[in-house]
């Protein structure tokens, strides 16, 4: 597992993106499948900085639940700021 903080908004995070709320934190998933990586990177998108957790597929919800508790403790919640959806 790899935890990173202070990242730029993920390129795939736009207004059409699906989010998952885990213990009060809104997370956006970027699968590594297209790059042949057996992991996903989850971005906390409702905080003043983007926090990313990359976890192997099949890890279950516990790593995200654990990190969500820390995110809530140290970073205030704010409105999400997705990119606009690009037209065809």
PyMOL commands that set and color helices and strands:
alter all, ss='L'
color gray80, all
select helices_A, chain A and resi 33-35+62-74
alter helices_A, ss='H'
color red, helices_A
select strands_A, chain A and resi 2-7+20-22+25-31+39-44+50-56
alter strands_A, ss='S'
color yellow, strands_A
deselect
rebuild
show_as cartoon
